[in-house]
Amino acid sequence: MKKVLVTGGTGYIGSHTVVDLLENSYDALIIDNLSRSKIEVIDGIEKTTGKRPSFYAIDLCDKSALEEVFKLEGQIDGIIHFAAYKYVGESVAQPLMYYRNNVEGLLNLLDMVKLYKVKNFVFSSSCSVYGNIDSLPVSETTKLNPAQSPYASTKVVGEMLIEDAKIEIPANFISLRYFNPVGAHTAGFIGENPAVTPSNLVPRITGTAAGKFDKLMIFGNQLPTRDGSCIRDYIHVMDVAEAHTAALKYLSKLNHLHSHEIINVGSGSGVTVLELIAAFEKVTGIEIPKEITTPREGDVIAVYSDTNKSTKLLNWETRKTIEDMMLTAWHWEKSNA
Ligand code: WQD
């Protein structure tokens, strides 16, 4: 497999995945509408790898423009589909925009997969499809509880769409359910660049350390966990990127078609908010001004993944530590200032 199309390739996980693909000698090309990312990310990818991927500034909802790329590029061997809106709060306020962008974009892309005989497709899904968690760790066979946001619902719909369409499309599909991707490539040329003021924990930690925010609000420390704060499965974004390359390698070896595997992408270990903050303070020597407030509406108390399937099927597991995540997140915050 050589030529891989990455939609949303100037985004956070997309750009790190493009780096890993280029470092594994794939011919990676990017489609992105730049609604939530900047064209300069391509420069960051080139500085990191010494290679510059082809780039098309196209919206997946513009089907004729999308088809032009397939006509121009000839045979595309694989697609990794990241392009989607992903802000939980925004999705609650603007569900129609989220369904239009996330679902119509996927529909158009699947039409191209069928028409232009792409054989390998990786879909960017999310652990948020599980909804509120009944038992831990979460495995791919865990029953899905109601999604807690329209964003999460668009990921549930995306997986269902692929599951139903696989019969009609002669290809193989993998949906990867990410837990909490954090950190950045060690080179410091790419990283998380929220288009809006970040609400996720790690950019709030590094932003507070950089003086962008007065203090870090900790949403609850009296919850039923070992130290009273929420538990999450944080995973280094380069480990997430490597999982995508591993997924493409797995797909390219299949000798059948019309399959769809759903696979968790997590570290398998749960870390509390307070533990993550302590890790940041330890590796950077920076004390974070913080304030304990009430729990955040809609937060699940604890979630972390069962990693058996990803280890077995993809022959992949995480390699980076919480300290690597904090150090590279801080390095990026400073270099992106
Ligand atoms: C982590 C923990 C907060 C901010 C996100 C996405 C979700 C999925 C996974 C994409 C929680 C606490 C946070 C702050 C805090 N990603 N927190 N103070 O909520 O697990 O989910 O990643 O698919 O869609 O929303 O991530 O980083 O927002 O929160 O105390 O200022 O940190 O309560 O316990 P979350 P998060």
Residues whose N, C-alpha, C, O or C-beta is under 5 A from the ligand:
A	BS01	WQD	K86 V88 S125 S126 S128 F179 N180 S199 N200 L201 V202 R204 M217 I218 F219 C230 R232 V273 R296 D299
